[in-house]
């Protein structure tokens, strides 16, 4: 154990804060997934659970669907 490890124990830094923030984000995503219309389905674009719309035979989040439609218009 070096001096850096000692100071990390005394003065918790960004690492522990980042872990807590990541945990809260994950919990928020789980709650949103439970409230979604298609909670058991994963998004075709991002792969996260809790989709709201069905378009082109696939399940999408509202945000992902908007992005994909804009991209599809540009291809035509």
VMD Tcl script that builds the backbone (N, CA, C; Angstrom):
set m [mol new atoms 228]
animate dup $m
set s [atomselect $m all]
$s set {name element resname resid chain x y z} {
  {N N UNK 1 A 0.836 -1.169 0.000}
  {CA C UNK 1 A 0.000 0.000 0.000}
  {C C UNK 1 A 0.884 1.237 0.000}
  {N N UNK 2 A 0.641 2.102 -0.959}
  {CA C UNK 2 A 1.455 3.295 -1.083}
  {C C UNK 2 A 0.790 4.503 -0.466}
  {N N UNK 3 A 1.470 5.618 -0.588}
  {CA C UNK 3 A 0.956 6.858 -0.010}
  {C C UNK 3 A -0.289 7.340 -0.754}
  {N N UNK 4 A -0.356 7.073 -2.048}
  {CA C UNK 4 A -1.535 7.478 -2.820}
  {C C UNK 4 A -2.782 6.750 -2.343}
  {N N UNK 5 A -2.649 5.465 -2.034}
  {CA C UNK 5 A -3.789 4.699 -1.531}
  {C C UNK 5 A -4.261 5.238 -0.189}
  {N N UNK 6 A -3.334 5.659 0.646}
  {CA C UNK 6 A -3.682 6.221 1.947}
  {C C UNK 6 A -4.487 7.493 1.777}
  {N N UNK 7 A -4.043 8.362 0.878}
  {CA C UNK 7 A -4.766 9.602 0.655}
  {C C UNK 7 A -6.126 9.368 0.007}
  {N N UNK 8 A -6.252 8.349 -0.787}
  {CA C UNK 8 A -7.547 8.033 -1.395}
  {C C UNK 8 A -8.565 7.616 -0.340}
  {N N UNK 9 A -8.103 6.935 0.701}
  {CA C UNK 9 A -9.003 6.539 1.782}
  {C C UNK 9 A -9.399 7.741 2.622}
  {N N UNK 10 A -8.447 8.649 2.848}
  {CA C UNK 10 A -8.724 9.816 3.680}
  {C C UNK 10 A -9.604 10.817 2.944}
  {N N UNK 11 A -9.273 11.094 1.694}
  {CA C UNK 11 A -9.995 12.071 0.895}
  {C C UNK 11 A -10.652 11.386 -0.305}
  {N N UNK 12 A -11.888 10.907 -0.151}
  {CA C UNK 12 A -12.540 10.261 -1.291}
  {C C UNK 12 A -12.737 11.282 -2.406}
  {N N UNK 13 A -12.405 10.876 -3.588}
  {CA C UNK 13 A -12.415 11.814 -4.698}
  {C C UNK 13 A -13.515 11.548 -5.686}
  {N N UNK 14 A -13.206 11.817 -6.914}
  {CA C UNK 14 A -14.168 11.722 -7.999}
  {C C UNK 14 A -14.623 10.293 -8.235}
  {N N UNK 15 A -13.775 9.333 -7.961}
  {CA C UNK 15 A -14.097 7.936 -8.255}
  {C C UNK 15 A -15.361 7.482 -7.545}
  {N N UNK 16 A -15.447 7.771 -6.251}
  {CA C UNK 16 A -16.623 7.345 -5.498}
  {C C UNK 16 A -17.857 8.143 -5.899}
  {N N UNK 17 A -17.668 9.427 -6.213}
  {CA C UNK 17 A -18.799 10.236 -6.648}
  {C C UNK 17 A -19.328 9.741 -7.987}
  {N N UNK 18 A -18.424 9.368 -8.884}
  {CA C UNK 18 A -18.838 8.868 -10.192}
  {C C UNK 18 A -19.606 7.563 -10.067}
  {N N UNK 19 A -19.191 6.717 -9.145}
  {CA C UNK 19 A -19.878 5.442 -8.935}
  {C C UNK 19 A -21.295 5.695 -8.431}
  {N N UNK 20 A -21.443 6.624 -7.499}
  {CA C UNK 20 A -22.774 6.941 -6.973}
  {C C UNK 20 A -23.665 7.540 -8.059}
  {N N UNK 21 A -23.108 8.428 -8.890}
  {CA C UNK 21 A -23.883 9.029 -9.971}
  {C C UNK 21 A -24.313 7.970 -10.981}
  {N N UNK 22 A -23.428 7.043 -11.280}
  {CA C UNK 22 A -23.759 5.975 -12.222}
  {C C UNK 22 A -24.882 5.095 -11.665}
  {N N UNK 23 A -24.834 4.815 -10.375}
  {CA C UNK 23 A -25.880 4.002 -9.754}
  {C C UNK 23 A -27.226 4.714 -9.815}
  {N N UNK 24 A -27.247 6.018 -9.575}
  {CA C UNK 24 A -28.511 6.750 -9.619}
  {C C UNK 24 A -29.057 6.811 -11.042}
  {N N UNK 25 A -28.183 6.924 -12.047}
  {CA C UNK 25 A -28.630 6.925 -13.432}
  {C C UNK 25 A -29.249 5.583 -13.807}
  {N N UNK 26 A -28.633 4.511 -13.359}
  {CA C UNK 26 A -29.146 3.175 -13.651}
  {C C UNK 26 A -30.517 2.979 -13.009}
  {N N UNK 27 A -30.665 3.438 -11.769}
  {CA C UNK 27 A -31.954 3.318 -11.089}
  {C C UNK 27 A -33.024 4.135 -11.808}
  {N N UNK 28 A -32.669 5.324 -12.292}
  {CA C UNK 28 A -33.632 6.162 -13.013}
  {C C UNK 28 A -34.055 5.488 -14.316}
  {N N UNK 29 A -33.110 4.857 -15.020}
  {CA C UNK 29 A -33.447 4.156 -16.252}
  {C C UNK 29 A -34.370 2.984 -15.982}
  {N N UNK 30 A -34.157 2.272 -14.882}
  {CA C UNK 30 A -35.022 1.154 -14.543}
  {C C UNK 30 A -36.438 1.626 -14.258}
  {N N UNK 31 A -36.568 2.761 -13.568}
  {CA C UNK 31 A -37.895 3.292 -13.267}
  {C C UNK 31 A -38.601 3.742 -14.535}
  {N N UNK 32 A -37.857 4.356 -15.461}
  {CA C UNK 32 A -38.453 4.769 -16.726}
  {C C UNK 32 A -38.880 3.559 -17.545}
  {N N UNK 33 A -38.101 2.499 -17.476}
  {CA C UNK 33 A -38.427 1.287 -18.222}
  {C C UNK 33 A -39.710 0.658 -17.703}
  {N N UNK 34 A -39.922 0.720 -16.398}
  {CA C UNK 34 A -41.143 0.158 -15.825}
  {C C UNK 34 A -42.369 0.953 -16.251}
  {N N UNK 35 A -42.212 2.254 -16.452}
  {CA C UNK 35 A -43.334 3.110 -16.809}
  {C C UNK 35 A -43.622 3.107 -18.310}
  {N N UNK 36 A -42.758 2.520 -19.102}
  {CA C UNK 36 A -42.915 2.536 -20.555}
  {C C UNK 36 A -44.020 1.589 -21.002}
  {N N UNK 37 A -44.503 1.822 -22.216}
  {CA C UNK 37 A -45.581 1.004 -22.767}
  {C C UNK 37 A -45.112 -0.414 -23.047}
  {N N UNK 38 A -43.936 -0.549 -23.653}
  {CA C UNK 38 A -43.348 -1.856 -23.945}
  {C C UNK 38 A -42.128 -2.041 -23.045}
  {N N UNK 39 A -42.359 -2.283 -21.769}
  {CA C UNK 39 A -41.275 -2.329 -20.784}
  {C C UNK 39 A -40.320 -3.497 -21.015}
  {N N UNK 40 A -40.809 -4.603 -21.561}
  {CA C UNK 40 A -39.961 -5.793 -21.704}
  {C C UNK 40 A -39.127 -5.771 -22.981}
  {N N UNK 41 A -39.435 -4.859 -23.916}
  {CA C UNK 41 A -38.727 -4.812 -25.194}
  {C C UNK 41 A -37.523 -3.882 -25.122}
  {N N UNK 42 A -36.510 -4.173 -25.934}
  {CA C UNK 42 A -35.335 -3.303 -26.002}
  {C C UNK 42 A -35.404 -2.457 -27.265}
  {N N UNK 43 A -34.796 -1.313 -27.215}
  {CA C UNK 43 A -34.802 -0.367 -28.325}
  {C C UNK 43 A -33.948 -0.891 -29.474}
  {N N UNK 44 A -34.409 -0.677 -30.697}
  {CA C UNK 44 A -33.681 -1.142 -31.875}
  {C C UNK 44 A -32.402 -0.346 -32.103}
  {N N UNK 45 A -32.358 0.901 -31.651}
  {CA C UNK 45 A -31.198 1.750 -31.893}
  {C C UNK 45 A -30.179 1.672 -30.766}
  {N N UNK 46 A -30.615 1.907 -29.532}
  {CA C UNK 46 A -29.654 1.991 -28.431}
  {C C UNK 46 A -29.561 0.714 -27.601}
  {N N UNK 47 A -30.557 -0.166 -27.673}
  {CA C UNK 47 A -30.504 -1.432 -26.961}
  {C C UNK 47 A -30.933 -1.360 -25.505}
  {N N UNK 48 A -31.444 -0.225 -25.056}
  {CA C UNK 48 A -31.907 -0.077 -23.678}
  {C C UNK 48 A -33.353 -0.547 -23.565}
  {N N UNK 49 A -33.749 -1.091 -22.423}
  {CA C UNK 49 A -35.139 -1.545 -22.253}
  {C C UNK 49 A -36.092 -0.377 -22.036}
  {N N UNK 50 A -37.378 -0.659 -22.170}
  {CA C UNK 50 A -38.409 0.336 -21.879}
  {C C UNK 50 A -38.768 1.197 -23.064}
  {N N UNK 51 A -39.310 0.607 -24.107}
  {CA C UNK 51 A -39.637 1.343 -25.330}
  {C C UNK 51 A -41.048 1.923 -25.260}
  {N N UNK 52 A -41.250 2.997 -26.025}
  {CA C UNK 52 A -42.533 3.683 -26.021}
  {C C UNK 52 A -43.312 3.515 -27.316}
  {N N UNK 53 A -42.635 3.295 -28.420}
  {CA C UNK 53 A -43.281 3.249 -29.725}
  {C C UNK 53 A -42.907 1.981 -30.478}
  {N N UNK 54 A -43.776 1.609 -31.423}
  {CA C UNK 54 A -43.478 0.521 -32.337}
  {C C UNK 54 A -43.562 1.095 -33.745}
  {N N UNK 55 A -42.468 0.976 -34.499}
  {CA C UNK 55 A -42.405 1.522 -35.846}
  {C C UNK 55 A -41.544 0.598 -36.687}
  {N N UNK 56 A -42.008 0.286 -37.865}
  {CA C UNK 56 A -41.297 -0.584 -38.813}
  {C C UNK 56 A -41.033 -1.963 -38.220}
  {N N UNK 57 A -41.942 -2.443 -37.400}
  {CA C UNK 57 A -41.816 -3.777 -36.828}
  {C C UNK 57 A -40.817 -3.882 -35.692}
  {N N UNK 58 A -40.315 -2.746 -35.216}
  {CA C UNK 58 A -39.351 -2.753 -34.118}
  {C C UNK 58 A -39.813 -1.794 -33.033}
  {N N UNK 59 A -39.238 -1.926 -31.855}
  {CA C UNK 59 A -39.601 -1.101 -30.716}
  {C C UNK 59 A -38.539 -0.019 -30.524}
  {N N UNK 60 A -38.992 1.217 -30.196}
  {CA C UNK 60 A -38.111 2.372 -30.137}
  {C C UNK 60 A -38.446 3.242 -28.931}
  {N N UNK 61 A -37.453 3.975 -28.441}
  {CA C UNK 61 A -37.711 5.090 -27.527}
  {C C UNK 61 A -38.153 6.266 -28.387}
  {N N UNK 62 A -38.857 7.210 -27.813}
  {CA C UNK 62 A -39.308 8.368 -28.584}
  {C C UNK 62 A -38.116 9.138 -29.156}
  {N N UNK 63 A -37.104 9.331 -28.340}
  {CA C UNK 63 A -35.909 10.076 -28.767}
  {C C UNK 63 A -35.181 9.341 -29.897}
  {N N UNK 64 A -35.013 8.052 -29.762}
  {CA C UNK 64 A -34.324 7.257 -30.782}
  {C C UNK 64 A -35.122 7.231 -32.089}
  {N N UNK 65 A -36.430 7.176 -31.980}
  {CA C UNK 65 A -37.280 7.157 -33.166}
  {C C UNK 65 A -37.166 8.466 -33.937}
  {N N UNK 66 A -37.158 9.595 -33.241}
  {CA C UNK 66 A -36.994 10.886 -33.910}
  {C C UNK 66 A -35.674 10.939 -34.662}
  {N N UNK 67 A -34.599 10.491 -34.016}
  {CA C UNK 67 A -33.293 10.501 -34.672}
  {C C UNK 67 A -33.279 9.600 -35.901}
  {N N UNK 68 A -33.878 8.436 -35.805}
  {CA C UNK 68 A -33.858 7.496 -36.921}
  {C C UNK 68 A -34.708 7.992 -38.087}
  {N N UNK 69 A -35.841 8.600 -37.801}
  {CA C UNK 69 A -36.669 9.121 -38.884}
  {C C UNK 69 A -35.967 10.246 -39.634}
  {N N UNK 70 A -35.267 11.092 -38.891}
  {CA C UNK 70 A -34.507 12.167 -39.545}
  {C C UNK 70 A -33.416 11.585 -40.432}
  {N N UNK 71 A -32.766 10.545 -39.960}
  {CA C UNK 71 A -31.721 9.892 -40.732}
  {C C UNK 71 A -32.305 9.213 -41.975}
  {N N UNK 72 A -33.468 8.587 -41.821}
  {CA C UNK 72 A -34.103 7.905 -42.934}
  {C C UNK 72 A -34.554 8.886 -44.012}
  {N N UNK 73 A -35.014 10.076 -43.601}
  {CA C UNK 73 A -35.406 11.083 -44.586}
  {C C UNK 73 A -34.217 11.531 -45.421}
  {N N UNK 74 A -33.067 11.612 -44.790}
  {CA C UNK 74 A -31.859 12.020 -45.505}
  {C C UNK 74 A -31.384 10.996 -46.508}
  {N N UNK 75 A -31.781 9.750 -46.344}
  {CA C UNK 75 A -31.362 8.692 -47.260}
  {C C UNK 75 A -32.188 8.668 -48.542}
  {N N UNK 76 A -33.355 9.253 -48.490}
  {CA C UNK 76 A -34.247 9.227 -49.673}
  {C C UNK 76 A -33.848 10.323 -50.645}
}
mol reanalyze $m
mol bondsrecalc $m
mol representation Tube
mol addrep $m
